[in-house]
Amino acid sequence: MKAAVVTSFAAPPRCRDHPEPVASGDHDIVVEVIAAGLHPRVRSQADGSHYASTDELPLVPGIDGVGRGPDGVLRYFVVGDTTVGSMAERTVIDTRRSVVLDDAVDPVTVAAAMNPAMASWVALRRRIDFVADQDVLVLGATGSAGRLAVQVARQLGARRVVAAGRHSRRLSVAADLGAAVTVDLADATRVAAAAADVDVVLDFVWGEASAAAMIAIVTARTDRGRPLTWIEVGSAAGPTAEIPSAALRGARLQIVGSGQGSVSTGDIVAELPALAEAITTGRLTTDARAVPLAEVERAWGDDGPERIVIVNPAALG
């Protein structure tokens, strides 16, 4: 079969021949992959920089996708820890880590949206006790995950969502998606003015920008005894952030992380049906661009606003 294969962490994968996958577990099946999202998590998997990555090569990247099993059932699936991921004509999945889809859904849309939407959905549903009518700030609202976070927060009952980002054209879209206020992330003072009294921050940025925003928000809060939960979800601006101790002592601030390891596989899988339903019914939307598996090397470095989805044309139909 054909697959995207990583042979060096210093180079993007190339489409080449790869041995057929073999199902071995009681709940394992081989699926014909239709579509697999090229997420930031997949890029970091392929260059070895993700905190859960190993040094095992060769590697077929891809952490999720949409495929059809030998029973003809269409599924969204999350692959386990394996060197044969979803960017291949076929892969092995554990059916317990999948959700059945209606044949009428668009597999490209599902493959594009599930992973980035899962970041904020799982963070709000599984990492904190989020309740309706709380106010949410999304840091990094111009990426796919950030734009979906605005929608997810609204879907889960947020009263008011503030969207902060660096790309003004993309940031304007956040207002159409449900953000009450949009603000330039580069201006921490303006971010604090718009979001001083939020209850939750979904942070896809980290680095210096997040540290500056955190200090400004804590300083500007009307009531520093009011709980503020800062959920670190991504690190687009850097893996570390210098947080002064006064920010933690001077306000009722709680910093938590949300990602692989801090949320169990069981908890993630439990959220898949509701999240898939929100996406397939159009309540959560994202822009996607389908790229054939044969062109994966060319598409790898594309960092446009659309989520790239690697597709198997023969299976897509």
Contacts in CASP RR format, 6 or more apart in sequence:
PFRMAT RR
TARGET T0000
AUTHOR 0000-0000-0000
METHOD contacts of the structure
MODEL  1
MKAAVVTSFAAPPRCRDHPEPVASGDHDIVVEVIAAGLHPRVRSQADGSH
YASTDELPLVPGIDGVGRGPDGVLRYFVVGDTTVGSMAERTVIDTRRSVV
LDDAVDPVTVAAAMNPAMASWVALRRRIDFVADQDVLVLGATGSAGRLAV
QVARQLGARRVVAAGRHSRRLSVAADLGAAVTVDLADATRVAAAAADVDV
VLDFVWGEASAAAMIAIVTARTDRGRPLTWIEVGSAAGPTAEIPSAALRG
ARLQIVGSGQGSVSTGDIVAELPALAEAITTGRLTTDARAVPLAEVERAW
GDDGPERIVIVNPAALG
1 17 0 8 1.000
1 18 0 8 1.000
1 19 0 8 1.000
1 20 0 8 1.000
1 88 0 8 1.000
1 89 0 8 1.000
1 90 0 8 1.000
2 15 0 8 1.000
2 16 0 8 1.000
2 17 0 8 1.000
2 18 0 8 1.000
2 88 0 8 1.000
2 89 0 8 1.000
2 293 0 8 1.000
2 294 0 8 1.000
3 15 0 8 1.000
3 16 0 8 1.000
3 17 0 8 1.000
3 18 0 8 1.000
3 60 0 8 1.000
3 84 0 8 1.000
3 87 0 8 1.000
3 88 0 8 1.000
3 89 0 8 1.000
3 293 0 8 1.000
4 13 0 8 1.000
4 14 0 8 1.000
4 15 0 8 1.000
4 60 0 8 1.000
4 61 0 8 1.000
4 87 0 8 1.000
4 88 0 8 1.000
4 293 0 8 1.000
4 296 0 8 1.000
4 297 0 8 1.000
4 310 0 8 1.000
5 13 0 8 1.000
5 14 0 8 1.000
5 15 0 8 1.000
5 16 0 8 1.000
5 18 0 8 1.000
5 58 0 8 1.000
5 59 0 8 1.000
5 60 0 8 1.000
6 12 0 8 1.000
6 13 0 8 1.000
6 46 0 8 1.000
6 57 0 8 1.000
6 58 0 8 1.000
6 59 0 8 1.000
6 60 0 8 1.000
6 61 0 8 1.000
7 14 0 8 1.000
7 57 0 8 1.000
7 58 0 8 1.000
8 57 0 8 1.000
9 46 0 8 1.000
9 47 0 8 1.000
9 48 0 8 1.000
9 55 0 8 1.000
9 57 0 8 1.000
10 47 0 8 1.000
12 46 0 8 1.000
12 296 0 8 1.000
12 297 0 8 1.000
12 300 0 8 1.000
12 301 0 8 1.000
13 46 0 8 1.000
13 59 0 8 1.000
13 60 0 8 1.000
13 61 0 8 1.000
13 87 0 8 1.000
13 296 0 8 1.000
13 297 0 8 1.000
13 300 0 8 1.000
14 296 0 8 1.000
14 297 0 8 1.000
15 293 0 8 1.000
15 294 0 8 1.000
15 295 0 8 1.000
15 296 0 8 1.000
15 297 0 8 1.000
18 58 0 8 1.000
18 60 0 8 1.000
18 84 0 8 1.000
18 88 0 8 1.000
20 30 0 8 1.000
20 90 0 8 1.000
21 30 0 8 1.000
21 84 0 8 1.000
21 88 0 8 1.000
21 90 0 8 1.000
21 91 0 8 1.000
21 92 0 8 1.000
22 30 0 8 1.000
22 92 0 8 1.000
23 29 0 8 1.000
23 30 0 8 1.000
23 92 0 8 1.000
24 92 0 8 1.000
25 94 0 8 1.000
27 94 0 8 1.000
27 95 0 8 1.000
27 96 0 8 1.000
28 92 0 8 1.000
28 93 0 8 1.000
28 94 0 8 1.000
28 95 0 8 1.000
29 69 0 8 1.000
29 70 0 8 1.000
29 71 0 8 1.000
29 92 0 8 1.000
29 93 0 8 1.000
29 95 0 8 1.000
30 69 0 8 1.000
30 70 0 8 1.000
30 90 0 8 1.000
30 91 0 8 1.000
30 92 0 8 1.000
31 67 0 8 1.000
31 68 0 8 1.000
31 69 0 8 1.000
31 75 0 8 1.000
31 77 0 8 1.000
31 90 0 8 1.000
31 91 0 8 1.000
31 92 0 8 1.000
31 93 0 8 1.000
32 67 0 8 1.000
32 68 0 8 1.000
32 69 0 8 1.000
32 89 0 8 1.000
32 90 0 8 1.000
32 312 0 8 1.000
32 315 0 8 1.000
33 65 0 8 1.000
33 66 0 8 1.000
33 67 0 8 1.000
33 86 0 8 1.000
33 87 0 8 1.000
33 88 0 8 1.000
33 89 0 8 1.000
33 90 0 8 1.000
33 91 0 8 1.000
33 312 0 8 1.000
33 315 0 8 1.000
34 65 0 8 1.000
34 66 0 8 1.000
34 67 0 8 1.000
34 68 0 8 1.000
34 74 0 8 1.000
34 107 0 8 1.000
34 111 0 8 1.000
34 311 0 8 1.000
34 312 0 8 1.000
34 315 0 8 1.000
34 316 0 8 1.000
35 65 0 8 1.000
35 66 0 8 1.000
35 67 0 8 1.000
35 107 0 8 1.000
35 108 0 8 1.000
35 110 0 8 1.000
35 111 0 8 1.000
35 112 0 8 1.000
35 290 0 8 1.000
35 309 0 8 1.000
35 310 0 8 1.000
35 311 0 8 1.000
35 312 0 8 1.000
35 316 0 8 1.000
36 62 0 8 1.000
36 64 0 8 1.000
36 65 0 8 1.000
36 66 0 8 1.000
36 85 0 8 1.000
36 86 0 8 1.000
36 87 0 8 1.000
36 111 0 8 1.000
36 309 0 8 1.000
36 310 0 8 1.000
36 311 0 8 1.000
37 62 0 8 1.000
37 64 0 8 1.000
37 65 0 8 1.000
37 86 0 8 1.000
37 111 0 8 1.000
37 112 0 8 1.000
37 115 0 8 1.000
37 307 0 8 1.000
37 308 0 8 1.000
37 309 0 8 1.000
37 310 0 8 1.000
38 291 0 8 1.000
38 299 0 8 1.000
38 300 0 8 1.000
38 307 0 8 1.000
38 308 0 8 1.000
38 309 0 8 1.000
38 310 0 8 1.000
39 63 0 8 1.000
39 64 0 8 1.000
39 115 0 8 1.000
39 116 0 8 1.000
39 307 0 8 1.000
40 145 0 8 1.000
40 236 0 8 1.000
41 50 0 8 1.000
41 63 0 8 1.000
41 115 0 8 1.000
42 61 0 8 1.000
42 62 0 8 1.000
42 63 0 8 1.000
42 87 0 8 1.000
43 300 0 8 1.000
44 50 0 8 1.000
44 53 0 8 1.000
45 53 0 8 1.000
45 59 0 8 1.000
45 61 0 8 1.000
45 62 0 8 1.000
45 63 0 8 1.000
46 59 0 8 1.000
46 61 0 8 1.000
46 300 0 8 1.000
48 55 0 8 1.000
51 260 0 8 1.000
52 81 0 8 1.000
52 260 0 8 1.000
52 261 0 8 1.000
56 83 0 8 1.000
57 83 0 8 1.000
58 83 0 8 1.000
59 83 0 8 1.000
60 83 0 8 1.000
60 84 0 8 1.000
60 85 0 8 1.000
60 87 0 8 1.000
60 88 0 8 1.000
60 91 0 8 1.000
61 85 0 8 1.000
61 87 0 8 1.000
62 79 0 8 1.000
62 85 0 8 1.000
62 86 0 8 1.000
62 87 0 8 1.000
63 78 0 8 1.000
63 79 0 8 1.000
63 85 0 8 1.000
63 86 0 8 1.000
63 115 0 8 1.000
64 76 0 8 1.000
64 77 0 8 1.000
64 78 0 8 1.000
64 79 0 8 1.000
64 86 0 8 1.000
64 111 0 8 1.000
64 114 0 8 1.000
64 115 0 8 1.000
65 76 0 8 1.000
65 77 0 8 1.000
65 78 0 8 1.000
65 86 0 8 1.000
65 110 0 8 1.000
65 111 0 8 1.000
65 114 0 8 1.000
66 74 0 8 1.000
66 75 0 8 1.000
66 76 0 8 1.000
66 77 0 8 1.000
66 101 0 8 1.000
66 107 0 8 1.000
66 110 0 8 1.000
66 111 0 8 1.000
67 74 0 8 1.000
67 75 0 8 1.000
67 76 0 8 1.000
67 77 0 8 1.000
67 107 0 8 1.000
67 315 0 8 1.000
68 74 0 8 1.000
68 75 0 8 1.000
68 315 0 8 1.000
69 75 0 8 1.000
73 100 0 8 1.000
74 100 0 8 1.000
74 101 0 8 1.000
74 102 0 8 1.000
74 103 0 8 1.000
74 105 0 8 1.000
74 107 0 8 1.000
75 93 0 8 1.000
75 95 0 8 1.000
75 98 0 8 1.000
75 99 0 8 1.000
75 100 0 8 1.000
75 101 0 8 1.000
76 98 0 8 1.000
76 99 0 8 1.000
76 101 0 8 1.000
76 110 0 8 1.000
76 111 0 8 1.000
76 114 0 8 1.000
76 272 0 8 1.000
76 276 0 8 1.000
77 86 0 8 1.000
77 93 0 8 1.000
77 94 0 8 1.000
77 97 0 8 1.000
77 98 0 8 1.000
77 99 0 8 1.000
78 97 0 8 1.000
78 98 0 8 1.000
78 268 0 8 1.000
78 269 0 8 1.000
78 272 0 8 1.000
79 85 0 8 1.000
79 86 0 8 1.000
79 91 0 8 1.000
79 92 0 8 1.000
79 93 0 8 1.000
79 97 0 8 1.000
80 94 0 8 1.000
80 97 0 8 1.000
82 92 0 8 1.000
84 91 0 8 1.000
84 92 0 8 1.000
85 91 0 8 1.000
87 293 0 8 1.000
87 296 0 8 1.000
87 310 0 8 1.000
88 293 0 8 1.000
89 293 0 8 1.000
89 312 0 8 1.000
89 314 0 8 1.000
89 315 0 8 1.000
96 269 0 8 1.000
97 265 0 8 1.000
97 269 0 8 1.000
98 272 0 8 1.000
99 272 0 8 1.000
99 273 0 8 1.000
99 276 0 8 1.000
101 107 0 8 1.000
101 110 0 8 1.000
101 276 0 8 1.000
101 280 0 8 1.000
102 280 0 8 1.000
105 280 0 8 1.000
107 316 0 8 1.000
108 288 0 8 1.000
108 290 0 8 1.000
108 309 0 8 1.000
108 311 0 8 1.000
108 316 0 8 1.000
109 279 0 8 1.000
109 280 0 8 1.000
109 286 0 8 1.000
109 288 0 8 1.000
110 276 0 8 1.000
110 279 0 8 1.000
110 280 0 8 1.000
111 288 0 8 1.000
111 309 0 8 1.000
112 144 0 8 1.000
112 286 0 8 1.000
112 287 0 8 1.000
112 288 0 8 1.000
112 307 0 8 1.000
112 309 0 8 1.000
113 148 0 8 1.000
113 279 0 8 1.000
113 284 0 8 1.000
113 285 0 8 1.000
113 286 0 8 1.000
113 288 0 8 1.000
113 307 0 8 1.000
114 272 0 8 1.000
114 275 0 8 1.000
114 276 0 8 1.000
114 279 0 8 1.000
116 144 0 8 1.000
116 145 0 8 1.000
116 146 0 8 1.000
116 148 0 8 1.000
116 286 0 8 1.000
116 307 0 8 1.000
117 145 0 8 1.000
117 148 0 8 1.000
117 151 0 8 1.000
117 152 0 8 1.000
117 275 0 8 1.000
117 278 0 8 1.000
117 279 0 8 1.000
117 284 0 8 1.000
117 286 0 8 1.000
118 268 0 8 1.000
118 271 0 8 1.000
118 275 0 8 1.000
119 145 0 8 1.000
119 148 0 8 1.000
119 149 0 8 1.000
119 204 0 8 1.000
119 233 0 8 1.000
119 234 0 8 1.000
119 258 0 8 1.000
119 259 0 8 1.000
120 138 0 8 1.000
120 145 0 8 1.000
120 146 0 8 1.000
120 148 0 8 1.000
120 149 0 8 1.000
120 152 0 8 1.000
120 153 0 8 1.000
120 202 0 8 1.000
120 233 0 8 1.000
121 152 0 8 1.000
121 156 0 8 1.000
121 271 0 8 1.000
121 275 0 8 1.000
122 258 0 8 1.000
122 259 0 8 1.000
122 263 0 8 1.000
122 267 0 8 1.000
122 268 0 8 1.000
122 271 0 8 1.000
123 202 0 8 1.000
123 231 0 8 1.000
123 233 0 8 1.000
123 257 0 8 1.000
123 258 0 8 1.000
123 259 0 8 1.000
124 130 0 8 1.000
124 152 0 8 1.000
124 153 0 8 1.000
124 156 0 8 1.000
124 200 0 8 1.000
124 202 0 8 1.000
124 231 0 8 1.000
125 156 0 8 1.000
125 271 0 8 1.000
126 258 0 8 1.000
126 263 0 8 1.000
126 267 0 8 1.000
126 268 0 8 1.000
126 271 0 8 1.000
127 231 0 8 1.000
127 256 0 8 1.000
127 257 0 8 1.000
127 258 0 8 1.000
127 262 0 8 1.000
127 263 0 8 1.000
128 200 0 8 1.000
128 229 0 8 1.000
128 231 0 8 1.000
128 256 0 8 1.000
130 156 0 8 1.000
130 200 0 8 1.000
132 156 0 8 1.000
132 157 0 8 1.000
132 158 0 8 1.000
132 159 0 8 1.000
133 157 0 8 1.000
133 158 0 8 1.000
133 159 0 8 1.000
134 157 0 8 1.000
134 158 0 8 1.000
134 159 0 8 1.000
134 198 0 8 1.000
134 199 0 8 1.000
134 200 0 8 1.000
135 158 0 8 1.000
135 159 0 8 1.000
135 160 0 8 1.000
135 161 0 8 1.000
135 162 0 8 1.000
135 195 0 8 1.000
135 197 0 8 1.000
135 198 0 8 1.000
135 199 0 8 1.000
135 200 0 8 1.000
136 153 0 8 1.000
136 158 0 8 1.000
136 160 0 8 1.000
136 161 0 8 1.000
136 162 0 8 1.000
136 198 0 8 1.000
136 199 0 8 1.000
136 200 0 8 1.000
136 201 0 8 1.000
136 202 0 8 1.000
137 161 0 8 1.000
137 162 0 8 1.000
137 164 0 8 1.000
137 191 0 8 1.000
137 194 0 8 1.000
137 195 0 8 1.000
137 198 0 8 1.000
137 200 0 8 1.000
137 201 0 8 1.000
137 202 0 8 1.000
137 217 0 8 1.000
138 146 0 8 1.000
138 149 0 8 1.000
138 150 0 8 1.000
138 153 0 8 1.000
138 161 0 8 1.000
138 162 0 8 1.000
138 163 0 8 1.000
138 164 0 8 1.000
138 174 0 8 1.000
138 179 0 8 1.000
138 201 0 8 1.000
138 202 0 8 1.000
138 204 0 8 1.000
139 164 0 8 1.000
139 165 0 8 1.000
139 185 0 8 1.000
139 191 0 8 1.000
139 201 0 8 1.000
139 202 0 8 1.000
139 203 0 8 1.000
139 204 0 8 1.000
139 205 0 8 1.000
139 209 0 8 1.000
139 210 0 8 1.000
139 213 0 8 1.000
140 146 0 8 1.000
140 163 0 8 1.000
140 164 0 8 1.000
140 165 0 8 1.000
140 166 0 8 1.000
140 185 0 8 1.000
140 203 0 8 1.000
140 204 0 8 1.000
140 205 0 8 1.000
140 236 0 8 1.000
141 147 0 8 1.000
141 149 0 8 1.000
141 150 0 8 1.000
141 163 0 8 1.000
141 164 0 8 1.000
141 165 0 8 1.000
141 171 0 8 1.000
141 174 0 8 1.000
141 179 0 8 1.000
141 182 0 8 1.000
141 204 0 8 1.000
142 165 0 8 1.000
142 166 0 8 1.000
142 167 0 8 1.000
142 170 0 8 1.000
142 171 0 8 1.000
142 173 0 8 1.000
142 174 0 8 1.000
142 305 0 8 1.000
143 170 0 8 1.000
143 204 0 8 1.000
143 305 0 8 1.000
144 286 0 8 1.000
144 287 0 8 1.000
144 305 0 8 1.000
144 306 0 8 1.000
144 307 0 8 1.000
145 204 0 8 1.000
145 233 0 8 1.000
145 234 0 8 1.000
146 163 0 8 1.000
146 202 0 8 1.000
146 204 0 8 1.000
147 170 0 8 1.000
147 173 0 8 1.000
147 174 0 8 1.000
147 177 0 8 1.000
147 286 0 8 1.000
148 284 0 8 1.000
148 286 0 8 1.000
149 202 0 8 1.000
149 204 0 8 1.000
149 233 0 8 1.000
150 161 0 8 1.000
150 163 0 8 1.000
150 174 0 8 1.000
150 177 0 8 1.000
150 178 0 8 1.000
150 179 0 8 1.000
151 177 0 8 1.000
151 178 0 8 1.000
151 283 0 8 1.000
151 284 0 8 1.000
151 285 0 8 1.000
152 284 0 8 1.000
153 161 0 8 1.000
153 200 0 8 1.000
153 202 0 8 1.000
154 161 0 8 1.000
154 177 0 8 1.000
154 178 0 8 1.000
155 278 0 8 1.000
155 283 0 8 1.000
155 284 0 8 1.000
160 180 0 8 1.000
160 181 0 8 1.000
160 198 0 8 1.000
161 178 0 8 1.000
161 179 0 8 1.000
161 180 0 8 1.000
162 179 0 8 1.000
162 180 0 8 1.000
162 181 0 8 1.000
162 182 0 8 1.000
162 183 0 8 1.000
162 191 0 8 1.000
162 194 0 8 1.000
162 195 0 8 1.000
162 198 0 8 1.000
163 171 0 8 1.000
163 174 0 8 1.000
163 175 0 8 1.000
163 179 0 8 1.000
163 181 0 8 1.000
163 182 0 8 1.000
163 183 0 8 1.000
164 182 0 8 1.000
164 183 0 8 1.000
164 184 0 8 1.000
164 185 0 8 1.000
164 191 0 8 1.000
164 194 0 8 1.000
164 195 0 8 1.000
164 213 0 8 1.000
165 171 0 8 1.000
165 182 0 8 1.000
165 183 0 8 1.000
165 184 0 8 1.000
165 185 0 8 1.000
166 184 0 8 1.000
166 185 0 8 1.000
166 186 0 8 1.000
168 184 0 8 1.000
170 305 0 8 1.000
171 182 0 8 1.000
171 184 0 8 1.000
172 182 0 8 1.000
174 182 0 8 1.000
175 182 0 8 1.000
177 285 0 8 1.000
181 194 0 8 1.000
181 195 0 8 1.000
183 190 0 8 1.000
183 191 0 8 1.000
183 193 0 8 1.000
183 194 0 8 1.000
183 195 0 8 1.000
184 190 0 8 1.000
184 191 0 8 1.000
185 191 0 8 1.000
185 205 0 8 1.000
185 209 0 8 1.000
185 213 0 8 1.000
186 209 0 8 1.000
188 209 0 8 1.000
188 212 0 8 1.000
188 213 0 8 1.000
188 215 0 8 1.000
188 216 0 8 1.000
189 216 0 8 1.000
191 213 0 8 1.000
191 216 0 8 1.000
191 217 0 8 1.000
192 213 0 8 1.000
192 216 0 8 1.000
192 217 0 8 1.000
192 219 0 8 1.000
192 220 0 8 1.000
193 220 0 8 1.000
195 201 0 8 1.000
195 217 0 8 1.000
196 217 0 8 1.000
196 220 0 8 1.000
196 221 0 8 1.000
196 222 0 8 1.000
197 221 0 8 1.000
197 222 0 8 1.000
197 223 0 8 1.000
197 226 0 8 1.000
198 217 0 8 1.000
198 228 0 8 1.000
199 226 0 8 1.000
199 227 0 8 1.000
199 228 0 8 1.000
199 229 0 8 1.000
200 228 0 8 1.000
200 229 0 8 1.000
200 230 0 8 1.000
200 231 0 8 1.000
201 214 0 8 1.000
201 217 0 8 1.000
201 228 0 8 1.000
201 229 0 8 1.000
201 230 0 8 1.000
201 231 0 8 1.000
202 231 0 8 1.000
202 233 0 8 1.000
203 210 0 8 1.000
203 230 0 8 1.000
203 231 0 8 1.000
203 232 0 8 1.000
203 233 0 8 1.000
203 234 0 8 1.000
204 233 0 8 1.000
204 234 0 8 1.000
204 236 0 8 1.000
205 234 0 8 1.000
205 235 0 8 1.000
205 236 0 8 1.000
205 237 0 8 1.000
206 232 0 8 1.000
206 234 0 8 1.000
206 235 0 8 1.000
206 236 0 8 1.000
206 237 0 8 1.000
206 238 0 8 1.000
206 239 0 8 1.000
206 240 0 8 1.000
206 241 0 8 1.000
207 235 0 8 1.000
207 237 0 8 1.000
207 238 0 8 1.000
207 239 0 8 1.000
207 240 0 8 1.000
207 241 0 8 1.000
208 237 0 8 1.000
208 241 0 8 1.000
208 242 0 8 1.000
209 237 0 8 1.000
210 232 0 8 1.000
210 237 0 8 1.000
210 241 0 8 1.000
211 241 0 8 1.000
211 242 0 8 1.000
211 243 0 8 1.000
214 230 0 8 1.000
214 241 0 8 1.000
214 243 0 8 1.000
214 247 0 8 1.000
214 253 0 8 1.000
215 244 0 8 1.000
215 247 0 8 1.000
217 228 0 8 1.000
218 224 0 8 1.000
218 228 0 8 1.000
218 247 0 8 1.000
218 250 0 8 1.000
218 251 0 8 1.000
218 253 0 8 1.000
221 228 0 8 1.000
221 251 0 8 1.000
224 250 0 8 1.000
224 251 0 8 1.000
224 252 0 8 1.000
225 251 0 8 1.000
225 252 0 8 1.000
226 252 0 8 1.000
227 252 0 8 1.000
227 254 0 8 1.000
228 251 0 8 1.000
228 252 0 8 1.000
228 253 0 8 1.000
228 254 0 8 1.000
229 254 0 8 1.000
229 256 0 8 1.000
230 253 0 8 1.000
230 254 0 8 1.000
230 255 0 8 1.000
230 256 0 8 1.000
231 256 0 8 1.000
231 257 0 8 1.000
231 258 0 8 1.000
232 255 0 8 1.000
232 256 0 8 1.000
232 257 0 8 1.000
232 258 0 8 1.000
233 257 0 8 1.000
233 258 0 8 1.000
233 259 0 8 1.000
243 255 0 8 1.000
247 253 0 8 1.000
248 255 0 8 1.000
256 262 0 8 1.000
275 284 0 8 1.000
278 284 0 8 1.000
279 285 0 8 1.000
286 307 0 8 1.000
287 305 0 8 1.000
287 306 0 8 1.000
287 307 0 8 1.000
288 306 0 8 1.000
288 307 0 8 1.000
288 308 0 8 1.000
288 309 0 8 1.000
289 306 0 8 1.000
289 307 0 8 1.000
289 308 0 8 1.000
289 309 0 8 1.000
290 309 0 8 1.000
290 311 0 8 1.000
290 316 0 8 1.000
291 298 0 8 1.000
291 299 0 8 1.000
291 308 0 8 1.000
291 309 0 8 1.000
291 310 0 8 1.000
291 311 0 8 1.000
292 310 0 8 1.000
292 311 0 8 1.000
292 312 0 8 1.000
292 313 0 8 1.000
293 310 0 8 1.000
293 311 0 8 1.000
293 312 0 8 1.000
293 313 0 8 1.000
296 310 0 8 1.000
299 308 0 8 1.000
299 310 0 8 1.000
302 308 0 8 1.000
END
